[in-house]
Amino acid sequence: MNPSPERNPPPRERLLDVNGLEPPEPMERALDALAHLPPGHYLRMLLHREPYLLYPMIEEDGFRFETRPGRRALFEILIWRAGDEVAERAALDSR
């Protein structure tokens, strides 16, 4: 018996662990990951410092984000495309 898609939705999260990397590598990797982010997906970025310079850049590119204390790193930043309700819901439900 095949599981129904509603019971086992496809993974919506793309994990980017840049914890411990020095600038500008975390920002470069995040921008590259966001450029390839499929609709309905969000990026969970793990890092040891808050990426203040990244925030205005991703907002200009049409993304929204939420920053919170991390479990596996000091910070977790959830990033999704503005207007992508599926990705936003998945990101915010992952709290």
MMTF fields as JSON, N, C-alpha, C and O atoms, coordinates in Angstrom:
{
  "mmtfVersion": "1.0.0",
  "mmtfProducer": "UNKNOWN",
  "numBonds": 379,
  "numAtoms": 380,
  "numGroups": 95,
  "numChains": 1,
  "numModels": 1,
  "chainsPerModel": [1],
  "groupsPerChain": [95],
  "chainIdList": ["A"],
  "bondAtomList": [4, 2, 8, 6, 12, 10, 16, 14, 20, 18, 24, 22, 28, 26, 32, 30, 36, 34, 40, 38, 44, 42, 48, 46, 52, 50, 56, 54, 60, 58, 64, 62, 68, 66, 72, 70, 76, 74, 80, 78, 84, 82, 88, 86, 92, 90, 96, 94, 100, 98, 104, 102, 108, 106, 112, 110, 116, 114, 120, 118, 124, 122, 128, 126, 132, 130, 136, 134, 140, 138, 144, 142, 148, 146, 152, 150, 156, 154, 160, 158, 164, 162, 168, 166, 172, 170, 176, 174, 180, 178, 184, 182, 188, 186, 192, 190, 196, 194, 200, 198, 204, 202, 208, 206, 212, 210, 216, 214, 220, 218, 224, 222, 228, 226, 232, 230, 236, 234, 240, 238, 244, 242, 248, 246, 252, 250, 256, 254, 260, 258, 264, 262, 268, 266, 272, 270, 276, 274, 280, 278, 284, 282, 288, 286, 292, 290, 296, 294, 300, 298, 304, 302, 308, 306, 312, 310, 316, 314, 320, 318, 324, 322, 328, 326, 332, 330, 336, 334, 340, 338, 344, 342, 348, 346, 352, 350, 356, 354, 360, 358, 364, 362, 368, 366, 372, 370, 376, 374],
  "bondOrderList": [1, 1, 1, 1, 1, 1, 1, 1, 1, 1, 1, 1, 1, 1, 1, 1, 1, 1, 1, 1, 1, 1, 1, 1, 1, 1, 1, 1, 1, 1, 1, 1, 1, 1, 1, 1, 1, 1, 1, 1, 1, 1, 1, 1, 1, 1, 1, 1, 1, 1, 1, 1, 1, 1, 1, 1, 1, 1, 1, 1, 1, 1, 1, 1, 1, 1, 1, 1, 1, 1, 1, 1, 1, 1, 1, 1, 1, 1, 1, 1, 1, 1, 1, 1, 1, 1, 1, 1, 1, 1, 1, 1, 1, 1],
  "groupList": [{"groupName": "MET", "atomNameList": ["N", "CA", "C", "O"], "elementList": ["N", "C", "C", "O"], "formalChargeList": [0, 0, 0, 0], "bondAtomList": [1, 0, 2, 1, 3, 2], "bondOrderList": [1, 1, 2], "singleLetterCode": "M", "chemCompType": "L-PEPTIDE LINKING"}, {"groupName": "ASN", "atomNameList": ["N", "CA", "C", "O"], "elementList": ["N", "C", "C", "O"], "formalChargeList": [0, 0, 0, 0], "bondAtomList": [1, 0, 2, 1, 3, 2], "bondOrderList": [1, 1, 2], "singleLetterCode": "N", "chemCompType": "L-PEPTIDE LINKING"}, {"groupName": "PRO", "atomNameList": ["N", "CA", "C", "O"], "elementList": ["N", "C", "C", "O"], "formalChargeList": [0, 0, 0, 0], "bondAtomList": [1, 0, 2, 1, 3, 2], "bondOrderList": [1, 1, 2], "singleLetterCode": "P", "chemCompType": "L-PEPTIDE LINKING"}, {"groupName": "SER", "atomNameList": ["N", "CA", "C", "O"], "elementList": ["N", "C", "C", "O"], "formalChargeList": [0, 0, 0, 0], "bondAtomList": [1, 0, 2, 1, 3, 2], "bondOrderList": [1, 1, 2], "singleLetterCode": "S", "chemCompType": "L-PEPTIDE LINKING"}, {"groupName": "GLU", "atomNameList": ["N", "CA", "C", "O"], "elementList": ["N", "C", "C", "O"], "formalChargeList": [0, 0, 0, 0], "bondAtomList": [1, 0, 2, 1, 3, 2], "bondOrderList": [1, 1, 2], "singleLetterCode": "E", "chemCompType": "L-PEPTIDE LINKING"}, {"groupName": "ARG", "atomNameList": ["N", "CA", "C", "O"], "elementList": ["N", "C", "C", "O"], "formalChargeList": [0, 0, 0, 0], "bondAtomList": [1, 0, 2, 1, 3, 2], "bondOrderList": [1, 1, 2], "singleLetterCode": "R", "chemCompType": "L-PEPTIDE LINKING"}, {"groupName": "LEU", "atomNameList": ["N", "CA", "C", "O"], "elementList": ["N", "C", "C", "O"], "formalChargeList": [0, 0, 0, 0], "bondAtomList": [1, 0, 2, 1, 3, 2], "bondOrderList": [1, 1, 2], "singleLetterCode": "L", "chemCompType": "L-PEPTIDE LINKING"}, {"groupName": "ASP", "atomNameList": ["N", "CA", "C", "O"], "elementList": ["N", "C", "C", "O"], "formalChargeList": [0, 0, 0, 0], "bondAtomList": [1, 0, 2, 1, 3, 2], "bondOrderList": [1, 1, 2], "singleLetterCode": "D", "chemCompType": "L-PEPTIDE LINKING"}, {"groupName": "VAL", "atomNameList": ["N", "CA", "C", "O"], "elementList": ["N", "C", "C", "O"], "formalChargeList": [0, 0, 0, 0], "bondAtomList": [1, 0, 2, 1, 3, 2], "bondOrderList": [1, 1, 2], "singleLetterCode": "V", "chemCompType": "L-PEPTIDE LINKING"}, {"groupName": "GLY", "atomNameList": ["N", "CA", "C", "O"], "elementList": ["N", "C", "C", "O"], "formalChargeList": [0, 0, 0, 0], "bondAtomList": [1, 0, 2, 1, 3, 2], "bondOrderList": [1, 1, 2], "singleLetterCode": "G", "chemCompType": "PEPTIDE LINKING"}, {"groupName": "ALA", "atomNameList": ["N", "CA", "C", "O"], "elementList": ["N", "C", "C", "O"], "formalChargeList": [0, 0, 0, 0], "bondAtomList": [1, 0, 2, 1, 3, 2], "bondOrderList": [1, 1, 2], "singleLetterCode": "A", "chemCompType": "L-PEPTIDE LINKING"}, {"groupName": "HIS", "atomNameList": ["N", "CA", "C", "O"], "elementList": ["N", "C", "C", "O"], "formalChargeList": [0, 0, 0, 0], "bondAtomList": [1, 0, 2, 1, 3, 2], "bondOrderList": [1, 1, 2], "singleLetterCode": "H", "chemCompType": "L-PEPTIDE LINKING"}, {"groupName": "TYR", "atomNameList": ["N", "CA", "C", "O"], "elementList": ["N", "C", "C", "O"], "formalChargeList": [0, 0, 0, 0], "bondAtomList": [1, 0, 2, 1, 3, 2], "bondOrderList": [1, 1, 2], "singleLetterCode": "Y", "chemCompType": "L-PEPTIDE LINKING"}, {"groupName": "ILE", "atomNameList": ["N", "CA", "C", "O"], "elementList": ["N", "C", "C", "O"], "formalChargeList": [0, 0, 0, 0], "bondAtomList": [1, 0, 2, 1, 3, 2], "bondOrderList": [1, 1, 2], "singleLetterCode": "I", "chemCompType": "L-PEPTIDE LINKING"}, {"groupName": "PHE", "atomNameList": ["N", "CA", "C", "O"], "elementList": ["N", "C", "C", "O"], "formalChargeList": [0, 0, 0, 0], "bondAtomList": [1, 0, 2, 1, 3, 2], "bondOrderList": [1, 1, 2], "singleLetterCode": "F", "chemCompType": "L-PEPTIDE LINKING"}, {"groupName": "THR", "atomNameList": ["N", "CA", "C", "O"], "elementList": ["N", "C", "C", "O"], "formalChargeList": [0, 0, 0, 0], "bondAtomList": [1, 0, 2, 1, 3, 2], "bondOrderList": [1, 1, 2], "singleLetterCode": "T", "chemCompType": "L-PEPTIDE LINKING"}, {"groupName": "TRP", "atomNameList": ["N", "CA", "C", "O"], "elementList": ["N", "C", "C", "O"], "formalChargeList": [0, 0, 0, 0], "bondAtomList": [1, 0, 2, 1, 3, 2], "bondOrderList": [1, 1, 2], "singleLetterCode": "W", "chemCompType": "L-PEPTIDE LINKING"}],
  "groupTypeList": [0, 1, 2, 3, 2, 4, 5, 1, 2, 2, 2, 5, 4, 5, 6, 6, 7, 8, 1, 9, 6, 4, 2, 2, 4, 2, 0, 4, 5, 10, 6, 7, 10, 6, 10, 11, 6, 2, 2, 9, 11, 12, 6, 5, 0, 6, 6, 11, 5, 4, 2, 12, 6, 6, 12, 2, 0, 13, 4, 4, 7, 9, 14, 5, 14, 4, 15, 5, 2, 9, 5, 5, 10, 6, 14, 4, 13, 6, 13, 16, 5, 10, 9, 7, 4, 8, 10, 4, 5, 10, 10, 6, 7, 3, 5],
  "groupIdList": [1, 2, 3, 4, 5, 6, 7, 8, 9, 10, 11, 12, 13, 14, 15, 16, 17, 18, 19, 20, 21, 22, 23, 24, 25, 26, 27, 28, 29, 30, 31, 32, 33, 34, 35, 36, 37, 38, 39, 40, 41, 42, 43, 44, 45, 46, 47, 48, 49, 50, 51, 52, 53, 54, 55, 56, 57, 58, 59, 60, 61, 62, 63, 64, 65, 66, 67, 68, 69, 70, 71, 72, 73, 74, 75, 76, 77, 78, 79, 80, 81, 82, 83, 84, 85, 86, 87, 88, 89, 90, 91, 92, 93, 94, 95],
  "secStructList": [7, 7, 7, 7, 6, 6, 6, 1, 7, 7, 7, 7, 3, 3, 3, 3, 3, 7, 6, 6, 7, 7, 6, 6, 2, 2, 2, 2, 2, 2, 2, 2, 2, 2, 2, 6, 7, 7, 6, 6, 7, 3, 3, 3, 3, 3, 3, 1, 1, 7, 7, 6, 6, 2, 2, 2, 2, 2, 2, 2, 6, 6, 3, 3, 3, 3, 3, 3, 3, 7, 1, 1, 1, 1, 3, 3, 3, 3, 3, 3, 3, 6, 6, 7, 2, 2, 2, 2, 2, 2, 2, 2, 2, 6, 7],
  "xCoordList": [0.828, 0.0, 0.879, 1.789, 0.616, 1.381, 0.822, -0.394, 1.716, 1.218, 0.59, 1.037, -0.438, -1.094, -0.225, 0.468, -0.246, 0.587, 0.241, 1.108, -1.014, -1.402, -0.753, -0.429, -0.567, 0.033, 1.538, 2.119, 2.16, 3.612, 3.962, 4.4, 3.772, 4.079, 5.571, 6.381, 5.936, 7.355, 8.09, 7.508, 9.359, 10.127, 10.158, 10.405, 9.914, 9.877, 11.104, 11.299, 11.923, 13.064, 14.345, 14.617, 15.122, 16.486, 17.385, 17.251, 18.295, 19.163, 20.49, 21.113, 20.916, 22.216, 22.947, 22.644, 23.901, 24.676, 25.989, 26.908, 26.062, 27.275, 27.892, 28.672, 27.534, 28.045, 29.568, 30.125, 30.23, 31.683, 32.409, 33.613, 31.712, 32.368, 32.525, 31.693, 33.593, 33.867, 33.263, 33.129, 32.896, 32.354, 33.382, 34.585, 32.926, 31.547, 30.921, 29.846, 31.591, 31.126, 29.685, 28.945, 29.244, 27.843, 26.847, 25.853, 27.113, 26.217, 26.22, 25.163, 27.385, 27.48, 26.74, 26.023, 26.909, 26.225, 24.711, 23.945, 24.288, 22.848, 22.245, 21.19, 22.897, 22.368, 22.306, 21.356, 23.306, 23.296, 22.16, 21.455, 21.985, 20.904, 19.542, 18.652, 19.367, 18.081, 17.804, 16.65, 18.844, 18.667, 18.128, 17.509, 18.361, 17.93, 16.802, 16.508, 16.176, 15.124, 13.839, 13.298, 13.34, 12.117, 10.887, 10.888, 9.857, 8.606, 8.106, 8.242, 7.528, 6.997, 8.021, 7.682, 9.267, 10.339, 10.876, 10.718, 11.51, 12.165, 13.571, 13.881, 14.409, 15.784, 15.913, 15.491, 16.494, 16.849, 18.364, 19.115, 18.794, 20.212, 20.684, 20.104, 21.735, 22.306, 23.641, 24.512, 23.798, 25.072, 25.328, 24.43, 26.584, 27.052, 26.989, 27.319, 26.58, 26.421, 25.231, 24.876, 24.622, 23.452, 23.906, 24.775, 23.338, 23.792, 23.1, 22.305, 23.405, 22.729, 22.813, 21.852, 23.93, 24.079, 23.232, 22.88, 22.909, 22.114, 20.652, 20.026, 20.105, 18.676, 18.181, 17.224, 18.787, 18.269, 18.445, 17.643, 19.482, 19.712, 18.605, 18.094, 18.234, 17.213, 15.831, 14.986, 15.604, 14.323, 14.197, 13.125, 15.278, 15.269, 15.009, 14.402, 15.47, 15.284, 13.924, 13.649, 13.069, 11.715, 11.543, 10.653, 12.38, 12.272, 11.839, 12.026, 11.261, 10.91, 11.677, 12.126, 11.821, 12.612, 12.154, 11.467, 12.549, 12.379, 13.671, 14.197, 14.179, 15.4, 15.017, 14.182, 15.647, 15.354, 16.585, 17.497, 16.61, 17.713, 17.686, 16.625, 18.857, 18.924, 19.115, 19.49, 18.847, 19.1, 20.445, 21.138, 20.805, 22.069, 23.13, 24.277, 22.749, 23.673, 23.113, 21.97, 23.889, 23.434, 22.195, 21.288, 22.168, 21.028, 20.495, 21.249, 19.175, 18.498, 17.714, 16.938, 17.922, 17.165, 16.349, 16.896, 15.042, 14.131, 13.823, 13.405, 14.025, 13.867, 12.978, 13.17, 11.997, 11.092, 10.76, 10.937, 10.272, 9.866, 8.6, 7.657, 8.581, 7.384, 6.236, 6.408, 5.081, 3.908, 3.792, 2.77, 4.807, 4.762, 4.166, 4.884, 2.847, 2.142, 2.488, 2.533, 2.731, 3.08, 4.416, 4.545, 5.402, 6.722, 6.672, 7.289, 5.941, 5.836, 5.198, 5.685, 4.124, 3.441, 4.372, 4.444, 5.082, 6.003, 7.117, 7.476, 7.661, 8.737, 8.245, 8.883, 7.13, 6.637, 6.107, 6.148, 5.612, 5.166, 6.342, 6.166, 7.539, 8.715, 9.264, 10.188, 8.694, 9.17, 8.969, 9.294],
  "yCoordList": [-1.178, 0.0, 1.25, 1.369, 2.161, 3.401, 4.419, 4.568, 5.125, 6.154, 7.293, 7.625, 7.881, 8.991, 10.235, 10.429, 11.088, 12.288, 13.22, 13.946, 13.21, 14.089, 13.651, 14.485, 12.351, 11.845, 12.043, 12.285, 11.945, 12.073, 13.13, 12.796, 14.394, 15.424, 15.439, 15.017, 15.916, 15.963, 16.925, 17.902, 16.651, 17.57, 18.955, 19.089, 19.949, 21.327, 22.117, 23.252, 21.528, 22.246, 21.926, 20.774, 22.96, 22.819, 23.327, 24.472, 22.495, 22.849, 23.386, 22.79, 24.521, 25.108, 25.351, 26.305, 24.495, 24.619, 25.321, 24.721, 26.595, 27.385, 27.779, 28.727, 27.049, 27.296, 27.189, 26.188, 28.213, 28.197, 28.763, 29.006, 28.984, 29.567, 31.07, 31.719, 31.609, 33.042, 33.8, 33.255, 35.07, 35.907, 36.042, 36.066, 36.127, 36.242, 34.905, 34.88, 33.795, 32.491, 32.147, 31.663, 32.371, 32.06, 32.83, 32.265, 34.114, 34.922, 34.434, 34.331, 34.139, 33.652, 32.33, 32.141, 31.433, 30.137, 30.293, 29.604, 31.204, 31.44, 32.002, 31.543, 32.985, 33.581, 32.555, 32.545, 31.698, 30.643, 29.652, 29.258, 29.254, 28.313, 28.923, 28.234, 30.203, 30.862, 31.002, 30.946, 31.183, 31.295, 29.996, 30.008, 28.879, 27.567, 26.958, 25.769, 27.759, 27.254, 27.018, 27.956, 25.776, 25.497, 26.105, 26.318, 26.379, 26.859, 25.862, 24.649, 26.394, 25.546, 25.113, 24.401, 25.531, 25.149, 26.374, 27.509, 26.117, 27.179, 26.73, 25.538, 27.691, 27.428, 27.596, 28.611, 26.603, 26.719, 26.887, 25.971, 28.059, 28.399, 28.346, 28.993, 27.578, 27.452, 28.176, 27.916, 29.094, 29.786, 30.34, 30.435, 30.703, 31.107, 32.61, 33.07, 33.374, 34.821, 35.281, 34.652, 36.369, 36.858, 37.574, 38.443, 37.228, 37.772, 39.094, 39.147, 40.144, 41.429, 41.938, 42.527, 41.726, 42.216, 41.422, 41.931, 40.193, 39.349, 39.784, 39.711, 40.231, 40.538, 41.508, 41.179, 42.688, 43.597, 43.047, 43.342, 42.256, 41.68, 40.701, 40.73, 39.834, 38.846, 39.486, 39.048, 40.517, 41.226, 41.893, 41.866, 42.489, 43.1, 42.063, 42.366, 40.842, 39.759, 39.076, 38.102, 39.584, 39.05, 37.898, 37.066, 37.839, 36.785, 37.377, 38.564, 36.529, 36.868, 35.906, 34.848, 36.286, 35.44, 35.586, 36.539, 34.631, 34.682, 34.185, 33.142, 34.933, 34.554, 34.148, 34.782, 33.074, 32.617, 31.934, 31.555, 31.779, 31.025, 29.593, 28.985, 29.076, 27.741, 26.656, 26.912, 25.438, 24.265, 23.648, 23.108, 23.736, 23.134, 24.178, 23.838, 25.441, 26.557, 27.74, 27.695, 28.776, 29.931, 30.568, 31.01, 30.61, 31.192, 30.23, 29.489, 30.256, 29.597, 30.675, 31.409, 30.765, 31.716, 30.904, 30.125, 31.093, 30.442, 31.455, 32.575, 31.077, 32.006, 31.365, 30.205, 32.132, 31.659, 32.822, 33.987, 32.483, 33.518, 34.213, 33.558, 35.521, 36.291, 35.819, 35.639, 35.621, 35.183, 33.682, 33.2, 32.93, 31.465, 30.936, 30.642, 30.825, 30.457, 29.052, 28.8, 28.14, 26.764, 26.758, 26.135, 27.45, 27.501, 28.246, 27.823, 29.352, 30.12, 29.282, 29.266, 28.597, 27.756, 26.645, 26.372, 26.007, 24.93, 25.465, 24.83, 26.628, 27.216, 27.568, 27.221, 28.245, 28.695, 27.539, 27.599, 26.488, 25.301, 24.474, 23.624, 24.715, 23.937, 24.389, 23.779, 25.452, 25.964, 24.903, 25.093],
  "zCoordList": [0.0, 0.0, 0.0, 0.821, -0.898, -0.964, 0.018, 0.139, 0.728, 1.638, 0.853, -0.246, 1.42, 0.731, 0.817, 1.815, -0.215, -0.198, 0.957, 1.444, 1.401, 2.501, 3.814, 4.659, 3.979, 5.216, 5.24, 6.298, 4.102, 4.0, 2.958, 1.857, 3.298, 2.316, 2.004, 2.829, 0.834, 0.485, 1.416, 1.888, 1.678, 2.517, 1.878, 0.679, 2.659, 2.165, 2.597, 2.162, 3.442, 4.002, 3.258, 2.919, 3.012, 2.508, 3.622, 4.054, 4.09, 5.205, 4.684, 3.804, 5.238, 4.913, 6.228, 6.946, 6.539, 7.775, 7.448, 6.889, 7.806, 7.578, 8.919, 9.006, 9.935, 11.276, 11.274, 10.824, 11.773, 11.868, 10.667, 10.743, 9.554, 8.382, 8.572, 9.206, 8.018, 8.131, 6.956, 5.86, 7.192, 6.114, 4.994, 5.254, 3.782, 3.31, 2.906, 2.307, 3.233, 2.749, 3.14, 2.284, 4.39, 4.707, 3.839, 3.382, 3.613, 2.792, 1.341, 0.719, 0.812, -0.567, -0.736, -1.717, 0.2, 0.116, 0.251, -0.423, 1.127, 1.296, 0.019, -0.42, -0.584, -1.813, -2.937, -3.72, -3.017, -4.035, -3.775, -4.704, -2.527, -2.19, -2.486, -2.984, -2.186, -2.438, -3.927, -4.351, -4.717, -6.167, -6.761, -7.825, -6.075, -6.568, -5.737, -5.866, -4.892, -4.016, -4.808, -5.393, -4.836, -5.592, -4.91, -3.698, -5.68, -5.079, -4.034, -4.198, -2.963, -1.908, -0.877, 0.068, -1.045, -0.129, 0.597, 0.146, 1.728, 2.48, 2.854, 2.838, 3.187, 3.581, 5.089, 5.643, 5.749, 7.17, 7.213, 6.875, 7.628, 7.671, 9.122, 9.994, 9.373, 10.712, 10.734, 9.904, 11.696, 11.79, 13.18, 14.017, 13.395, 14.718, 14.957, 16.05, 13.975, 14.149, 13.327, 12.33, 13.74, 13.013, 11.739, 11.805, 10.586, 9.295, 8.933, 7.994, 9.676, 9.477, 8.041, 7.545, 7.37, 5.992, 5.0, 3.936, 5.34, 4.446, 4.396, 3.339, 5.509, 5.592, 4.52, 3.819, 4.358, 3.326, 1.909, 1.024, 1.698, 0.368, -0.002, -1.122, 0.937, 0.596, 0.513, -0.267, 1.314, 1.203, -0.164, -0.768, -0.652, -1.99, -3.075, -4.102, -2.842, -3.814, -3.682, -4.383, -2.783, -2.68, -1.715, -1.891, -0.704, 0.301, 1.636, 1.902, 2.457, 3.834, 4.735, 4.294, 6.001, 6.897, 8.335, 8.703, 9.121, 10.576, 11.194, 10.804, 12.156, 12.871, 14.282, 14.927, 14.747, 16.106, 16.69, 15.956, 18.011, 18.613, 18.086, 17.948, 17.799, 17.23, 18.264, 19.408, 17.831, 18.665, 18.318, 19.18, 17.033, 16.59, 16.278, 15.989, 16.337, 16.116, 16.892, 17.347, 17.045, 17.808, 17.181, 17.886, 15.834, 15.124, 14.075, 13.445, 13.902, 12.787, 12.065, 12.676, 10.762, 9.955, 8.96, 8.179, 8.996, 8.057, 6.97, 7.266, 5.71, 4.591, 3.534, 3.171, 3.038, 1.989, 1.068, 1.424, -0.134, -1.092, -0.61, -0.166, -0.697, -0.348, -1.23, -2.436, -0.639, -1.388, -1.558, -2.047, -1.169, -1.261, 0.044, 1.0, 0.059, 1.29, 1.767, 2.971, 0.837, 1.215, 1.956, 3.01, 1.402, 2.033, 3.358, 4.336, 3.391, 4.635, 5.74, 6.871, 5.419, 6.405, 6.892, 8.09, 5.962, 6.342, 7.242, 8.233, 6.897, 7.702, 9.096, 10.09, 9.172, 10.473, 11.316, 12.545, 10.667, 11.404, 11.915, 12.787, 11.38, 11.784, 13.13, 13.67, 13.663, 14.955, 15.961, 17.133]
}
